[in-house]
Amino acid sequence: MDIRITAAPFDPNAECAAFAADRADAGALVSFVGLCRQETAGRAVTGLTIDHYEGFTQTQIARLAADVARRYRVPDLLVIHRIGPILPGEAIVLVAALSTHRGDAFEAVKVLMDYLKTDAPLWKKETGPDGARWVEPRQDDRLRRAALENQA
Amino acid sequence: MQLVFLGKFGELAPKGLASPTLPDDVRTLADLKDWIAGQAPVLGKAMALTTTRVAVNQALVHDLSRPVRAGDEIAFLPPMSGG
């Protein structure tokens, strides 16, 4: 399990390659990369800033990842999440799972991303030509989170 | 005691609130929230209008009747928006 919170830009492809290196035991690598968009709901976005809670953010994400790894029998997960200022086109988050078969890896990545949206102690602020605004969790993210709770 | 205000709460919290001197009648987390609202009404209103989670010494606490202690690190968290 590799959980990283970083203020520095990272290369998701290089990180995935390193994660899967020397893992001939795994038959599937599934990854998701969340990118900073240049517009949202018709508004231009010139950048994002992500606030975090030193120490707590890392331990909470590690806890969520451990829970997902156990539920979906995924032996290894990688999470890299940016904090601080981020520019359009840059990766915000990478979640990757290695497992024996693809089904568990797909599910683990999807569910962990759902949890990161609502339960990772991170706070996004979007900046655009009209100023800055804090991003509120989306209703569909909340509903997905509630559905996960019902399955657990 | 250290108070930590995250996300939009951090922008609304006056600097002096990070290491507050609390009156004796602030005994619980609920008392502390009320006291903060009195000290910083704009912040208090923002905390009342949304789902505010509280962490004490880096663990989420749901029962606001928990007593506050001198060495506590108490954080106020607005709804999270990671990913």
gemmi code that builds the backbone of each chain (N, CA, C; Angstrom):
import gemmi

chains = {
    "A": [
        ("MET", (0.846, -1.195, 0.000), (0.000, 0.000, 0.000), (0.887, 1.252, 0.000)),
        ("ASP", (0.666, 2.083, -0.980), (1.495, 3.285, -1.112), (0.549, 4.484, -1.184)),
        ("ILE", (0.539, 5.301, -0.141), (-0.375, 6.447, -0.057), (0.478, 7.700, 0.050)),
        ("ARG", (0.339, 8.596, -0.910), (1.177, 9.796, -0.902), (0.351, 11.062, -1.083)),
        ("ILE", (0.646, 12.068, -0.277), (0.057, 13.392, -0.402), (1.211, 14.289, -0.831)),
        ("THR", (1.069, 14.959, -1.960), (2.227, 15.703, -2.455), (1.847, 17.053, -3.050)),
        ("ALA", (2.689, 18.025, -2.814), (2.483, 19.353, -3.405), (3.137, 19.451, -4.780)),
        ("ALA", (3.920, 18.446, -5.150), (4.655, 18.499, -6.427), (3.872, 17.782, -7.528)),
        ("PRO", (3.898, 18.312, -8.756), (3.285, 17.589, -9.869), (3.914, 16.211, -10.016)),
        ("PHE", (3.112, 15.241, -10.494), (3.663, 13.894, -10.704), (3.210, 13.380, -12.067)),
        ("ASP", (3.930, 12.347, -12.559), (3.634, 11.748, -13.855), (2.882, 10.437, -13.595)),
        ("PRO", (1.569, 10.408, -13.861), (0.782, 9.214, -13.527), (1.279, 7.964, -14.255)),
        ("ASN", (1.730, 8.123, -15.500), (2.181, 6.938, -16.249), (3.440, 6.342, -15.630)),
        ("ALA", (4.373, 7.213, -15.264), (5.612, 6.727, -14.638), (5.303, 6.078, -13.290)),
        ("GLU", (4.363, 6.669, -12.550), (4.013, 6.116, -11.234), (3.359, 4.740, -11.380)),
        ("CYS", (2.484, 4.598, -12.388), (1.833, 3.299, -12.616), (2.858, 2.244, -13.018)),
        ("ALA", (3.795, 2.642, -13.866), (4.818, 1.693, -14.317), (5.657, 1.215, -13.138)),
        ("ALA", (6.016, 2.150, -12.262), (6.825, 1.789, -11.092), (6.026, 0.895, -10.140)),
        ("PHE", (4.746, 1.204, -10.009), (3.860, 0.435, -9.106), (3.752, -1.021, -9.578)),
        ("ALA", (3.688, -1.211, -10.905), (3.477, -2.555, -11.453), (4.783, -3.301, -11.745)),
        ("ALA", (5.914, -2.609, -11.560), (7.204, -3.247, -11.881), (7.457, -4.431, -10.950)),
        ("ASP", (8.004, -5.511, -11.491), (8.338, -6.715, -10.705), (7.130, -7.294, -9.977)),
        ("ARG", (5.959, -7.158, -10.580), (4.767, -7.742, -9.954), (4.136, -8.757, -10.888)),
        ("ALA", (4.903, -9.782, -11.218), (4.401, -10.825, -12.105), (3.300, -11.651, -11.446)),
        ("ASP", (3.104, -11.455, -10.131), (2.020, -12.154, -9.434), (0.647, -11.563, -9.787)),
        ("ALA", (0.642, -10.322, -10.288), (-0.619, -9.641, -10.576), (-1.017, -9.864, -12.032)),
        ("GLY", (-2.329, -10.082, -12.249), (-2.823, -10.241, -13.619), (-3.547, -9.019, -14.115)),
        ("ALA", (-3.749, -8.025, -13.236), (-4.501, -6.830, -13.632), (-3.951, -5.599, -12.941)),
        ("LEU", (-3.823, -4.546, -13.726), (-3.512, -3.223, -13.175), (-4.592, -2.281, -13.695)),
        ("VAL", (-5.350, -1.692, -12.780), (-6.374, -0.722, -13.163), (-6.007, 0.599, -12.519)),
        ("SER", (-6.089, 1.677, -13.305), (-5.759, 2.979, -12.726), (-6.780, 4.023, -13.153)),
        ("PHE", (-6.923, 5.035, -12.304), (-7.752, 6.186, -12.633), (-6.933, 7.432, -12.337)),
        ("VAL", (-6.996, 8.401, -13.251), (-6.317, 9.676, -13.031), (-7.350, 10.793, -13.102)),
        ("GLY", (-7.445, 11.575, -12.061), (-8.320, 12.752, -12.059), (-7.496, 13.962, -12.461)),
        ("LEU", (-8.010, 14.721, -13.439), (-7.260, 15.861, -13.974), (-7.962, 17.174, -13.640)),
        ("CYS", (-7.172, 18.210, -13.558), (-7.723, 19.546, -13.332), (-8.276, 20.066, -14.667)),
        ("ARG", (-9.587, 20.346, -14.690), (-10.237, 20.837, -15.926), (-10.049, 22.343, -16.076)),
        ("GLN", (-10.185, 22.803, -17.323), (-10.067, 24.255, -17.543), (-11.425, 24.952, -17.496)),
        ("GLU", (-12.485, 24.164, -17.310), (-13.788, 24.792, -17.125), (-14.681, 23.857, -16.317)),
        ("THR", (-15.626, 24.429, -15.590), (-16.585, 23.618, -14.867), (-17.928, 24.330, -14.891)),
        ("ALA", (-18.962, 23.612, -15.276), (-20.326, 24.154, -15.358), (-20.352, 25.501, -16.096)),
        ("GLY", (-19.595, 25.567, -17.188), (-19.618, 26.773, -18.018), (-18.711, 27.897, -17.534)),
        ("ARG", (-18.053, 27.703, -16.371), (-17.141, 28.738, -15.865), (-15.703, 28.342, -16.171)),
        ("ALA", (-14.903, 29.316, -16.555), (-13.483, 29.041, -16.791), (-12.782, 28.802, -15.454)),
        ("VAL", (-11.850, 27.868, -15.455), (-11.046, 27.577, -14.255), (-9.582, 27.817, -14.614)),
        ("THR", (-8.943, 28.713, -13.869), (-7.527, 28.980, -14.139), (-6.625, 28.149, -13.226)),
        ("GLY", (-7.211, 27.553, -12.208), (-6.423, 26.698, -11.331), (-7.223, 26.247, -10.122)),
        ("LEU", (-6.646, 25.292, -9.400), (-7.248, 24.786, -8.171), (-6.225, 24.944, -7.054)),
        ("THR", (-6.723, 25.086, -5.832), (-5.845, 24.965, -4.676), (-6.514, 23.978, -3.735)),
        ("ILE", (-5.763, 23.000, -3.264), (-6.347, 22.002, -2.368), (-5.741, 22.141, -0.976)),
        ("ASP", (-6.637, 22.368, -0.015), (-6.230, 22.461, 1.393), (-6.281, 21.056, 1.991)),
        ("HIS", (-5.393, 20.794, 2.948), (-5.411, 19.496, 3.627), (-5.131, 19.719, 5.104)),
        ("TYR", (-5.271, 18.650, 5.875), (-5.032, 18.716, 7.328), (-3.814, 17.834, 7.589)),
        ("GLU", (-2.704, 18.489, 7.871), (-1.408, 17.812, 8.022), (-1.530, 16.582, 8.938)),
        ("GLY", (-1.089, 15.448, 8.440), (-1.127, 14.206, 9.233), (-2.450, 13.483, 9.065)),
        ("PHE", (-3.527, 14.161, 9.380), (-4.858, 13.556, 9.372), (-5.254, 13.105, 7.963)),
        ("THR", (-4.960, 13.935, 6.954), (-5.350, 13.608, 5.580), (-4.728, 12.278, 5.148)),
        ("GLN", (-3.448, 12.134, 5.413), (-2.737, 10.908, 5.035), (-3.307, 9.687, 5.766)),
        ("THR", (-3.525, 9.810, 7.073), (-3.992, 8.635, 7.817), (-5.419, 8.262, 7.418)),
        ("GLN", (-6.264, 9.254, 7.139), (-7.639, 8.949, 6.735), (-7.661, 8.258, 5.375)),
        ("ILE", (-6.855, 8.749, 4.431), (-6.835, 8.126, 3.100), (-6.279, 6.697, 3.213)),
        ("ALA", (-5.263, 6.515, 4.051), (-4.695, 5.170, 4.250), (-5.753, 4.235, 4.828)),
        ("ARG", (-6.582, 4.761, 5.722), (-7.644, 3.956, 6.336), (-8.688, 3.561, 5.277)),
        ("LEU", (-9.091, 4.519, 4.444), (-10.071, 4.233, 3.387), (-9.505, 3.187, 2.418)),
        ("ALA", (-8.227, 3.349, 2.059), (-7.599, 2.432, 1.111), (-7.505, 1.021, 1.697)),
        ("ALA", (-7.148, 0.921, 2.979), (-7.031, -0.393, 3.622), (-8.391, -1.086, 3.653)),
        ("ASP", (-9.433, -0.316, 3.896), (-10.790, -0.853, 3.946), (-11.201, -1.398, 2.568)),
        ("VAL", (-10.917, -0.618, 1.526), (-11.271, -1.033, 0.163), (-10.439, -2.256, -0.252)),
        ("ALA", (-9.166, -2.264, 0.090), (-8.291, -3.386, -0.267), (-8.818, -4.695, 0.337)),
        ("ARG", (-9.290, -4.582, 1.568), (-9.808, -5.766, 2.257), (-11.133, -6.217, 1.626)),
        ("ARG", (-12.014, -5.258, 1.369), (-13.340, -5.613, 0.841), (-13.268, -6.217, -0.551)),
        ("TYR", (-12.331, -5.742, -1.367), (-12.278, -6.228, -2.756), (-11.102, -7.164, -3.000)),
        ("ARG", (-10.478, -7.628, -1.924), (-9.381, -8.603, -2.010), (-8.320, -8.155, -3.010)),
        ("VAL", (-7.956, -6.886, -2.888), (-6.917, -6.331, -3.759), (-5.638, -6.244, -2.938)),
        ("PRO", (-4.581, -6.939, -3.338), (-3.381, -6.982, -2.502), (-2.615, -5.661, -2.436)),
        ("ASP", (-2.737, -4.831, -3.477), (-1.928, -3.611, -3.439), (-2.633, -2.437, -4.110)),
        ("LEU", (-2.606, -1.295, -3.410), (-3.215, -0.069, -3.923), (-2.193, 1.060, -3.891)),
        ("LEU", (-2.322, 1.955, -4.870), (-1.498, 3.160, -4.909), (-2.435, 4.363, -4.958)),
        ("VAL", (-2.196, 5.316, -4.066), (-2.951, 6.574, -4.107), (-1.944, 7.722, -4.049)),
        ("ILE", (-2.022, 8.607, -5.033), (-1.232, 9.843, -4.962), (-2.224, 10.988, -5.109)),
        ("HIS", (-2.221, 11.913, -4.175), (-3.143, 13.050, -4.237), (-2.376, 14.342, -4.068)),
        ("ARG", (-2.611, 15.258, -4.995), (-1.958, 16.567, -4.905), (-2.616, 17.424, -3.843)),
        ("ILE", (-1.820, 18.323, -3.260), (-2.328, 19.406, -2.420), (-1.671, 20.697, -2.926)),
        ("GLY", (-2.177, 21.834, -2.458), (-1.608, 23.109, -2.881), (-2.125, 23.507, -4.257)),
        ("PRO", (-1.415, 24.429, -4.936), (-1.892, 24.922, -6.223), (-1.703, 23.911, -7.363)),
        ("ILE", (-2.718, 23.818, -8.224), (-2.714, 22.874, -9.342), (-3.221, 23.600, -10.588)),
        ("LEU", (-2.587, 23.342, -11.725), (-2.966, 24.015, -12.967), (-3.816, 23.096, -13.853)),
        ("PRO", (-4.670, 23.686, -14.711), (-5.443, 22.858, -15.644), (-4.525, 21.929, -16.436)),
        ("GLY", (-4.981, 20.685, -16.601), (-4.193, 19.688, -17.327), (-3.336, 18.831, -16.417)),
        ("GLU", (-3.056, 19.313, -15.201), (-2.241, 18.513, -14.279), (-3.093, 17.448, -13.594)),
        ("ALA", (-2.417, 16.354, -13.210), (-3.103, 15.295, -12.471), (-3.344, 15.750, -11.040)),
        ("ILE", (-4.593, 15.542, -10.568), (-4.919, 15.840, -9.168), (-4.743, 14.585, -8.326)),
        ("VAL", (-5.224, 13.469, -8.873), (-5.221, 12.230, -8.099), (-4.955, 11.048, -9.014)),
        ("LEU", (-4.229, 10.080, -8.487), (-4.038, 8.783, -9.154), (-4.413, 7.695, -8.159)),
        ("VAL", (-5.303, 6.806, -8.588), (-5.615, 5.618, -7.792), (-5.356, 4.420, -8.687)),
        ("ALA", (-4.568, 3.468, -8.213), (-4.282, 2.271, -9.009), (-4.364, 1.039, -8.119)),
        ("ALA", (-4.819, -0.046, -8.722), (-4.944, -1.310, -7.990), (-4.305, -2.423, -8.797)),
        ("LEU", (-3.581, -3.284, -8.099), (-3.039, -4.507, -8.685), (-3.806, -5.677, -8.085)),
        ("SER", (-4.254, -6.598, -8.940), (-4.875, -7.789, -8.387), (-4.723, -8.943, -9.357)),
        ("THR", (-5.179, -10.104, -8.908), (-5.038, -11.296, -9.742), (-5.903, -11.178, -10.993)),
        ("HIS", (-7.164, -10.732, -10.796), (-8.097, -10.617, -11.916), (-8.662, -9.204, -11.997)),
        ("ARG", (-9.191, -8.836, -13.169), (-9.564, -7.437, -13.400), (-10.770, -6.965, -12.586)),
        ("GLY", (-11.727, -7.867, -12.338), (-12.980, -7.436, -11.701), (-12.738, -6.738, -10.371)),
        ("ASP", (-11.949, -7.353, -9.521), (-11.688, -6.772, -8.200), (-10.938, -5.451, -8.316)),
        ("ALA", (-10.001, -5.383, -9.260), (-9.198, -4.159, -9.405), (-10.077, -2.999, -9.887)),
        ("PHE", (-10.965, -3.265, -10.885), (-11.884, -2.222, -11.355), (-12.749, -1.709, -10.199)),
        ("GLU", (-13.334, -2.639, -9.455), (-14.233, -2.254, -8.358), (-13.493, -1.468, -7.287)),
        ("ALA", (-12.302, -1.938, -6.933), (-11.539, -1.279, -5.864), (-11.226, 0.166, -6.244)),
        ("VAL", (-10.816, 0.401, -7.480), (-10.469, 1.761, -7.911), (-11.715, 2.648, -7.907)),
        ("LYS", (-12.806, 2.130, -8.420), (-14.052, 2.906, -8.485), (-14.533, 3.278, -7.080)),
        ("VAL", (-14.559, 2.284, -6.198), (-15.086, 2.531, -4.850), (-14.155, 3.464, -4.069)),
        ("LEU", (-12.845, 3.271, -4.213), (-11.922, 4.149, -3.489), (-12.054, 5.593, -3.993)),
        ("MET", (-12.231, 5.777, -5.288), (-12.448, 7.138, -5.809), (-13.728, 7.739, -5.225)),
        ("ASP", (-14.784, 6.924, -5.132), (-16.035, 7.418, -4.543), (-15.792, 7.889, -3.106)),
        ("TYR", (-15.038, 7.110, -2.348), (-14.731, 7.501, -0.966), (-13.869, 8.771, -0.908)),
        ("LEU", (-12.904, 8.867, -1.825), (-12.023, 10.043, -1.793), (-12.825, 11.332, -2.005)),
        ("LYS", (-13.889, 11.242, -2.816), (-14.707, 12.423, -3.111), (-15.399, 12.973, -1.864)),
        ("THR", (-15.786, 12.083, -0.960), (-16.614, 12.534, 0.175), (-15.937, 12.386, 1.534)),
        ("ASP", (-14.903, 11.542, 1.625), (-14.352, 11.214, 2.945), (-12.860, 11.484, 3.109)),
        ("ALA", (-12.202, 11.944, 2.058), (-10.791, 12.292, 2.227), (-10.721, 13.740, 2.695)),
        ("PRO", (-9.993, 14.011, 3.772), (-9.940, 15.383, 4.304), (-9.146, 16.317, 3.381)),
        ("LEU", (-9.799, 16.708, 2.315), (-9.217, 17.599, 1.320), (-10.291, 18.601, 0.918)),
        ("TRP", (-9.874, 19.828, 0.651), (-10.837, 20.890, 0.331), (-10.341, 21.654, -0.883)),
        ("LYS", (-11.163, 21.600, -1.936), (-10.793, 22.185, -3.228), (-11.337, 23.585, -3.377)),
        ("LYS", (-10.494, 24.460, -3.855), (-10.916, 25.816, -4.159), (-10.584, 26.092, -5.624)),
        ("GLU", (-11.590, 26.496, -6.373), (-11.397, 26.792, -7.793), (-11.172, 28.275, -7.975)),
        ("THR", (-10.207, 28.596, -8.829), (-9.968, 29.995, -9.157), (-10.296, 30.210, -10.628)),
        ("GLY", (-10.991, 31.301, -10.911), (-11.330, 31.645, -12.291), (-11.271, 33.145, -12.463)),
        ("PRO", (-11.657, 33.633, -13.639), (-11.603, 35.083, -13.894), (-12.494, 35.873, -12.935)),
        ("ASP", (-13.540, 35.222, -12.405), (-14.469, 35.936, -11.525), (-14.102, 35.797, -10.051)),
        ("GLY", (-12.953, 35.210, -9.755), (-12.552, 35.034, -8.359), (-12.470, 33.566, -7.990)),
        ("ALA", (-12.444, 33.310, -6.678), (-12.251, 31.943, -6.193), (-13.494, 31.465, -5.462)),
        ("ARG", (-13.744, 30.170, -5.522), (-14.860, 29.598, -4.760), (-14.494, 28.200, -4.259)),
        ("TRP", (-14.935, 27.895, -3.026), (-14.715, 26.563, -2.466), (-15.696, 25.598, -3.112)),
        ("VAL", (-15.206, 24.433, -3.473), (-16.043, 23.430, -4.139), (-16.826, 22.652, -3.090)),
        ("GLU", (-18.123, 22.555, -3.294), (-18.966, 21.756, -2.406), (-19.068, 20.346, -2.985)),
        ("PRO", (-19.221, 19.333, -2.118), (-19.398, 17.977, -2.644), (-20.651, 17.935, -3.525)),
        ("ARG", (-20.567, 17.200, -4.637), (-21.710, 17.113, -5.542), (-22.748, 16.156, -4.977)),
        ("GLN", (-23.996, 16.422, -5.323), (-25.092, 15.578, -4.849), (-24.897, 14.115, -5.302)),
        ("ASP", (-24.440, 13.920, -6.554), (-24.287, 12.527, -7.015), (-23.153, 11.818, -6.272)),
        ("ASP", (-22.124, 12.579, -5.831), (-21.071, 11.965, -5.007), (-21.630, 11.534, -3.652)),
        ("ARG", (-22.480, 12.385, -3.086), (-23.085, 12.037, -1.787), (-23.966, 10.798, -1.918)),
        ("LEU", (-24.721, 10.718, -3.020), (-25.619, 9.575, -3.212), (-24.829, 8.289, -3.397)),
        ("ARG", (-23.723, 8.383, -4.174), (-22.881, 7.196, -4.367), (-22.306, 6.727, -3.040)),
        ("ARG", (-21.916, 7.719, -2.202), (-21.346, 7.405, -0.893), (-22.387, 6.703, -0.016)),
        ("ALA", (-23.636, 7.195, -0.070), (-24.697, 6.583, 0.726), (-24.952, 5.158, 0.249)),
        ("ALA", (-24.895, 4.943, -1.068), (-25.119, 3.605, -1.619), (-24.011, 2.645, -1.159)),
        ("LEU", (-22.768, 3.145, -1.084), (-21.651, 2.316, -0.619), (-21.875, 1.875, 0.815)),
        ("GLU", (-22.368, 2.788, 1.618), (-22.617, 2.498, 3.031), (-23.632, 1.369, 3.164)),
        ("ASN", (-24.643, 1.383, 2.286), (-25.686, 0.352, 2.340), (-25.157, -1.031, 1.952)),
        ("GLN", (-24.113, -1.037, 1.084), (-23.542, -2.318, 0.663), (-22.589, -2.889, 1.711)),
        ("ALA", (-21.993, -1.992, 2.495), (-20.902, -2.405, 3.400), (-21.409, -3.360, 4.486)),
    ],
    "B": [
        ("MET", (-4.272, 24.631, 24.071), (-5.189, 24.083, 23.077), (-4.950, 24.747, 21.725)),
        ("GLN", (-4.991, 23.905, 20.695), (-4.843, 24.427, 19.338), (-6.143, 24.196, 18.572)),
        ("LEU", (-6.621, 25.230, 17.898), (-7.784, 25.062, 17.038), (-7.325, 25.125, 15.587)),
        ("VAL", (-7.879, 24.230, 14.758), (-7.512, 24.167, 13.346), (-8.791, 24.321, 12.529)),
        ("PHE", (-8.771, 25.255, 11.608), (-9.940, 25.477, 10.753), (-9.547, 25.167, 9.317)),
        ("LEU", (-10.238, 24.218, 8.713), (-9.852, 23.753, 7.383), (-10.751, 24.348, 6.305)),
        ("GLY", (-10.234, 24.307, 5.074), (-11.009, 24.744, 3.912), (-11.523, 26.162, 4.098)),
        ("LYS", (-12.814, 26.363, 3.763), (-13.340, 27.727, 3.824), (-13.359, 28.258, 5.255)),
        ("PHE", (-13.432, 27.371, 6.247), (-13.404, 27.845, 7.636), (-12.072, 28.548, 7.933)),
        ("GLY", (-11.005, 28.048, 7.324), (-9.679, 28.629, 7.539), (-9.608, 30.080, 7.079)),
        ("GLU", (-10.352, 30.380, 6.011), (-10.351, 31.761, 5.500), (-11.165, 32.688, 6.383)),
        ("LEU", (-12.141, 32.110, 7.090), (-13.061, 32.936, 7.883), (-12.607, 33.091, 9.333)),
        ("ALA", (-11.642, 32.248, 9.753), (-11.231, 32.262, 11.163), (-10.209, 33.370, 11.433)),
        ("PRO", (-10.468, 34.225, 12.407), (-9.454, 35.214, 12.786), (-8.207, 34.503, 13.310)),
        ("LYS", (-7.024, 35.077, 13.049), (-5.757, 34.423, 13.410), (-5.664, 34.067, 14.903)),
        ("GLY", (-6.167, 34.968, 15.733), (-6.047, 34.770, 17.183), (-6.794, 33.558, 17.710)),
        ("LEU", (-7.656, 32.989, 16.867), (-8.479, 31.861, 17.312), (-7.690, 30.540, 17.346)),
        ("ALA", (-6.500, 30.530, 16.764), (-5.736, 29.275, 16.689), (-5.284, 28.792, 18.071)),
        ("SER", (-4.914, 29.716, 18.943), (-4.502, 29.342, 20.306), (-5.331, 30.166, 21.287)),
        ("PRO", (-6.569, 29.776, 21.504), (-7.481, 30.635, 22.258), (-7.297, 30.513, 23.779)),
        ("THR", (-7.667, 31.565, 24.464), (-7.809, 31.496, 25.923), (-9.303, 31.377, 26.198)),
        ("LEU", (-9.701, 30.218, 26.688), (-11.132, 29.954, 26.825), (-11.633, 30.301, 28.216)),
        ("PRO", (-12.847, 30.845, 28.308), (-13.448, 31.052, 29.627), (-13.758, 29.700, 30.290)),
        ("ASP", (-13.884, 29.709, 31.604), (-14.066, 28.458, 32.352), (-15.335, 27.706, 31.976)),
        ("ASP", (-16.353, 28.438, 31.486), (-17.618, 27.748, 31.206), (-17.626, 27.037, 29.840)),
        ("VAL", (-16.506, 27.069, 29.128), (-16.411, 26.282, 27.892), (-15.833, 24.915, 28.277)),
        ("ARG", (-16.728, 23.944, 28.450), (-16.296, 22.646, 28.974), (-16.334, 21.537, 27.922)),
        ("THR", (-17.210, 21.672, 26.923), (-17.377, 20.592, 25.938), (-17.155, 21.134, 24.525)),
        ("LEU", (-17.126, 20.203, 23.572), (-16.983, 20.610, 22.169), (-18.170, 21.477, 21.734)),
        ("ALA", (-19.364, 21.145, 22.209), (-20.541, 21.955, 21.864), (-20.389, 23.371, 22.424)),
        ("ASP", (-19.905, 23.481, 23.665), (-19.648, 24.806, 24.257), (-18.640, 25.576, 23.403)),
        ("LEU", (-17.597, 24.846, 22.962), (-16.539, 25.483, 22.186), (-17.097, 26.030, 20.866)),
        ("LYS", (-17.948, 25.235, 20.203), (-18.560, 25.698, 18.944), (-19.370, 26.980, 19.182)),
        ("ASP", (-20.130, 26.991, 20.272), (-20.940, 28.181, 20.591), (-20.033, 29.378, 20.869)),
        ("TRP", (-18.941, 29.114, 21.594), (-18.013, 30.201, 21.943), (-17.375, 30.773, 20.671)),
        ("ILE", (-16.985, 29.883, 19.762), (-16.387, 30.335, 18.492), (-17.386, 31.209, 17.725)),
        ("ALA", (-18.650, 30.787, 17.702), (-19.672, 31.557, 16.986), (-19.822, 32.959, 17.583)),
        ("GLY", (-19.615, 33.060, 18.910), (-19.679, 34.365, 19.565), (-18.474, 35.242, 19.228)),
        ("GLN", (-17.303, 34.601, 19.123), (-16.064, 35.328, 18.829), (-15.969, 35.739, 17.365)),
        ("ALA", (-16.447, 34.852, 16.489), (-16.318, 35.073, 15.036), (-17.652, 34.705, 14.382)),
        ("PRO", (-18.609, 35.646, 14.386), (-19.967, 35.327, 13.927), (-20.038, 34.834, 12.481)),
        ("VAL", (-19.200, 35.364, 11.601), (-19.256, 34.927, 10.191), (-18.821, 33.460, 10.085)),
        ("LEU", (-17.749, 33.130, 10.809), (-17.287, 31.741, 10.853), (-18.352, 30.851, 11.497)),
        ("GLY", (-18.925, 31.305, 12.599), (-19.952, 30.541, 13.302), (-21.132, 30.245, 12.395)),
        ("LYS", (-21.521, 31.241, 11.594), (-22.649, 31.055, 10.694), (-22.304, 30.034, 9.612)),
        ("ALA", (-21.082, 30.137, 9.068), (-20.654, 29.178, 8.031), (-20.643, 27.759, 8.602)),
        ("MET", (-20.198, 27.624, 9.868), (-20.152, 26.293, 10.486), (-21.551, 25.755, 10.756)),
        ("ALA", (-22.491, 26.655, 11.038), (-23.864, 26.229, 11.331), (-24.613, 25.864, 10.050)),
        ("LEU", (-24.230, 26.482, 8.933), (-24.981, 26.288, 7.684), (-24.599, 25.022, 6.932)),
        ("THR", (-23.541, 24.359, 7.364), (-23.088, 23.187, 6.615), (-22.858, 22.026, 7.584)),
        ("THR", (-22.507, 20.880, 7.018), (-22.185, 19.734, 7.867), (-20.745, 19.898, 8.334)),
        ("THR", (-20.579, 20.242, 9.597), (-19.241, 20.478, 10.147), (-18.819, 19.255, 10.951)),
        ("ARG", (-17.709, 18.636, 10.535), (-17.184, 17.522, 11.317), (-16.086, 18.047, 12.242)),
        ("VAL", (-15.946, 17.388, 13.390), (-14.973, 17.814, 14.394), (-13.984, 16.674, 14.632)),
        ("ALA", (-12.702, 17.010, 14.630), (-11.674, 16.025, 14.963), (-10.929, 16.500, 16.201)),
        ("VAL", (-10.722, 15.593, 17.150), (-9.947, 15.916, 18.344), (-8.693, 15.052, 18.315)),
        ("ASN", (-7.553, 15.709, 18.389), (-6.267, 15.011, 18.332), (-6.228, 14.038, 17.149)),
        ("GLN", (-6.699, 14.537, 15.999), (-6.642, 13.836, 14.721), (-7.536, 12.603, 14.651)),
        ("ALA", (-8.610, 12.579, 15.438), (-9.611, 11.508, 15.306), (-10.989, 12.164, 15.261)),
        ("LEU", (-11.844, 11.727, 14.329), (-13.182, 12.307, 14.223), (-13.982, 11.988, 15.479)),
        ("VAL", (-14.708, 12.977, 15.956), (-15.525, 12.813, 17.161), (-16.958, 13.193, 16.794)),
        ("HIS", (-17.907, 12.328, 17.122), (-19.296, 12.604, 16.764), (-20.083, 13.147, 17.947)),
        ("ASP", (-19.606, 12.860, 19.157), (-20.326, 13.262, 20.367), (-19.756, 14.592, 20.871)),
        ("LEU", (-20.507, 15.660, 20.641), (-19.999, 16.993, 20.999), (-20.099, 17.280, 22.505)),
        ("SER", (-20.571, 16.291, 23.279), (-20.559, 16.476, 24.736), (-19.178, 16.102, 25.311)),
        ("ARG", (-18.257, 15.695, 24.434), (-16.910, 15.365, 24.910), (-16.269, 16.607, 25.521)),
        ("PRO", (-15.647, 16.446, 26.709), (-14.979, 17.601, 27.338), (-13.774, 18.054, 26.506)),
        ("VAL", (-13.490, 19.352, 26.540), (-12.271, 19.847, 25.900), (-11.181, 19.943, 26.972)),
        ("ARG", (-9.940, 19.614, 26.563), (-8.831, 19.625, 27.527), (-7.727, 20.542, 27.013)),
        ("ALA", (-6.907, 20.995, 27.951), (-5.905, 22.020, 27.636), (-5.002, 21.635, 26.463)),
        ("GLY", (-4.566, 20.380, 26.396), (-3.604, 19.985, 25.360), (-4.226, 19.558, 24.037)),
        ("ASP", (-5.549, 19.650, 23.921), (-6.222, 19.138, 22.708), (-5.883, 19.936, 21.453)),
        ("GLU", (-5.822, 19.204, 20.331), (-5.830, 19.835, 19.007), (-7.221, 19.561, 18.432)),
        ("ILE", (-7.988, 20.616, 18.245), (-9.387, 20.448, 17.823), (-9.562, 21.084, 16.445)),
        ("ALA", (-10.025, 20.268, 15.494), (-10.147, 20.742, 14.117), (-11.605, 20.764, 13.686)),
        ("PHE", (-11.947, 21.786, 12.903), (-13.297, 21.919, 12.361), (-13.214, 21.750, 10.849)),
        ("LEU", (-13.966, 20.760, 10.342), (-13.832, 20.352, 8.946), (-15.137, 20.597, 8.182)),
        ("PRO", (-15.099, 21.424, 7.151), (-16.283, 21.551, 6.291), (-16.423, 20.298, 5.425)),
        ("PRO", (-17.542, 20.153, 4.690), (-17.686, 18.978, 3.824), (-16.479, 18.832, 2.899)),
        ("MET", (-16.008, 17.595, 2.770), (-14.762, 17.342, 2.053), (-15.010, 17.316, 0.549)),
        ("SER", (-13.991, 17.686, -0.212), (-14.145, 17.714, -1.669), (-12.829, 17.324, -2.347)),
        ("GLY", (-12.409, 16.082, -2.060), (-11.168, 15.591, -2.670), (-11.440, 14.919, -4.002)),
        ("GLY", (-10.442, 14.164, -4.470), (-10.592, 13.386, -5.697), (-10.440, 14.208, -6.954)),
    ],
}
model = gemmi.Model(1)
for chain_id, residues in chains.items():
    chain = gemmi.Chain(chain_id)
    for i, (resn, *xyz) in enumerate(residues, 1):
        res = gemmi.Residue()
        res.name, res.seqid = resn, gemmi.SeqId(i, " ")
        for name, pos in zip(("N", "CA", "C"), xyz):
            atom = gemmi.Atom()
            atom.name, atom.element = name, gemmi.Element(name[0])
            atom.pos, atom.b_iso = gemmi.Position(*pos), 0.0
            res.add_atom(atom)
        chain.add_residue(res)
    model.add_chain(chain)
structure = gemmi.Structure()
structure.add_model(model)
structure.setup_entities()
